[in-house]
Amino acid sequence: MDRRTVIKGLAAAGGVAATTRLSAPALAQNAKVLKFVPQSNLSNFDPIWGTQYVVRNASNLVWDTLYGTDANLKIQRQMVESEEISADGLTYTFKLRPGLKFHDGAPVLARDCVASIDRWSQRDAMGKVIRTIQEELSVVDDKTFKWVLSKPFPKLIEGLAKIATPCCFIMPERMAKTSPFKQITEYVGSGPMKFVTSDFRPGALAAFEKFDGYVPRSEPASWQTGGKVVHFDRVEWLIMSDPATASAALQSGEVDWWETPLPDLVPLLKRNPNIKVDIGDPFGHVGAFRFNYLYPPFNNVKIRQAIQAATSQQDYMQAIVGTEDALWKPMASFFTPGSPYYNEEGAERLKANSDYTLAKKLLEEGGYDGSPVTCLVAQDQAPMKAMGEITADMLKKIGMNIDFVATDWGTVGKRRASRNKPGEGGWNMFHTWMAGVTTLSPIGNSAINANKSGWGWPDIPEMGPALQSWYDAKSEAEGIATAKTINKIGMDNAVYVPTGFWLGYQAWRSNVTGITQGPCPWFWGPKKA
Amino acid sequence: MLGYILRRILSTIPVAVFVALFVFSLLYIAPGDPAAVIAGEHATPADVEKIRKSLGLDQPFVVRFAEWSSKIVQGDLGTSIFTGLPVSKLILQRMEPTISVMLVTLLLAVSVAVPLGVVAAWTAGSWFDRTIMGFAVLGFSVPVFVVGYLLAYVFGLQLYWLPVQGYTSLAKGFWPWFESLILPSIALGLVYIALIARITRATMLEVLSQDYIRTARAKGLGERAVLFLHALKNAAVPIVTVIGIGVALLIGGTVVTESVFAIPGLGRLTIDAILQRDYPVIQGIVLVFSFVYVLVNLAVDLVYTLLDPRIRY
């Protein structure tokens, strides 16, 4: 065969391929299958044992909750038909909706709820608080259970309804009796979808199939509440660690919905007429860095205040989201912008916005001796990497020395648990971020606890009573007033430093409708043409 | 020969022991804490400690190693810290995609690189030879992920000819399976093609200068017969050696390729396990790869005997 013949043949093959499309990467093929790229790796599926956001988001499909929070931040009944609260506020009696079934066909019973609440409350910050005043959590009959307290706790139902992880998902009793420090081994729930265990490839694929026995509520769906009717027979979670791959897959139509596109790729997606882009979670994300209270310099409140004064939230936020100013807001509070509890009490130093003169003065008053500040920065988490670089620059500008530990999140996770001295395997500060929905109130914001039990072992004696006052508040107005006290105490003591509030995008194919904003991806509502 | 094969297989045991001890020790002293990753951001240090205890991560090195190695001896690679699934099950789930990528890459690389190398040697000094060697340098220089992204952009996003991600099992049909492997194999194969082409050219040049080649031509044999029946056969031993060594390159390369093309193979499993500090999975994969590599070297040694009748064990 001569060269000309070969070239002709190749050209013909190319022409055929171009016209017939070797593989028209199917516009996510089947209208009854939704392909979704989640925010991170789903490697385990126990929402109480592993409290990562991605696990909670997947768990919303499989497990239901007694109460939920709707898009207006109102608590609504979900699995509960009715509740009775005794006049003294000590006894809560809950009655389940009729017809609720688990995926294995067994009815949902009160004992399943009791066991699930018990497991959840051993891990959840608010659940732990309730346990300290719990007298009894018991079954009354198959559909009724009661919770008896030793003192009133007005926020109890709010705790059962919260979206912040861990949520109080209801599991069969046999599963819920697993220690909360061990992983469950089966994934049976009463939610709108069943987990397809046989298809689970941790780190690659998780699949969910519609549960025909699901009994939705009659109200329209709204976030965690209402009639959670899923319009797909199957939902596939395709884990893609490389954002470029996810972007390409969305553009080619191989996936339908991408939860968290990288900000750098959003302009490219916006230019594509087949893709829609919108804000994902209206409550966004909150950046922060936390101090180690055990060792100098941050065992000294003056030095922590110096860092507050030097902080420019604009610098931090622009490092994370770029130049699109609509995507970030300053946050001189421990509560998320948009939350009824948002207030800026005591935040004058933070609002000073990189007042280096004040910062240096506070450093001097605090007796900073030039010792290097061991700063842990996770390089594999984009927001933390960005924040770390801003912090390094800031500390140098105010005359502090820094030991910049560039590592991965796994190492940060281990090292921050160390009580060693900073120069001997310990640390002085680390960066983190939280979903804005967790800092709507003190319920989910464990970082504000300063009872020596959190990361860095913050010790602010007056914070405990202030938080208890919030839990005990009988009205929203009272709660708001208490939140101001909490904010002031936190700011005065710089319990941690919020670096700002930012929003992220989500992106989906234009043939998919019904995707809404929310702190979690909601699979009830979307449909595909 | 059978005795030789058996001895080589048995020799994997001390290798496996050494690798097991080395990897276990390395992971033990490496920073990171799977319990902290599992517990999440909102857990307290006390919660993390309880999880660590429940996973047995608070046990001393000797206890943990003894437990793990006693399971290995019974063929149990342990249980993944994160997923709770047997490590052997996780590895088996991921083997097909990785083996598929490696096999197709190997076939592609050998079938392209060897003829290129032969022709480059035959036309040594010509524009063709220089062009091939130039592309070989490019093949070494351009990272796999860059090639991968370019291929996905051109063939996936512009031409819509091929999928940009994912893997389809062979059980679902040959063409869907092969289609999902074309781009990853080309991306991964370029380095391999460059390597094999260069070695082929170098050894062919040496062989082509030998007297017996001159004799073959003098006898009136056509160039094709001279090149492929006489020269290539004598040049094959070093080429096969490089192909065998290149399997290690492939194993490393699959990690990047599987991430770029979202292929659920052993490479991605390795990366995820390392990032999460899923020690049993890391240990299991390293052991499996060590064993595979020993077997590949054995296969290479056996192929020598087919190529060179003077080699006998």
Interface residues (C-beta under 8 A of the other chain):
Chain A: A17 A18 R21 L22 S23 A24 P25 N41 S43 N44 W49 G50 T51 Q52 R123 A125 A164 T165 S179 F181 K182 Q183 T185 R201 P202 G203 A204 L205 L238 I239 M240 S241 D242 A244 T245 A246 A248 A249 Q251 S252 E254 D380 T407 D408 W409 G410 T411 G413 K414 R415 R416 A417 T432 M434 T438 G444 S446 S453 G454 W455 W457
Chain B: P31 G32 D33 P34 A36 V37 I38 A39 G40 E41 H42 A43 T44 P45 A46 D47 V48 E49 K50 I51 K53 S54 S80 F82 T83 G84 L85 L90 Q93 R94 Y149 A152 Y153 G156 L157 L159 Y160 W161 L162 P163 V164 Q165 G166 E179 S259 V260 F261 A262 P264 R268 L269 I271 D272 L275 Q276 R277 D278
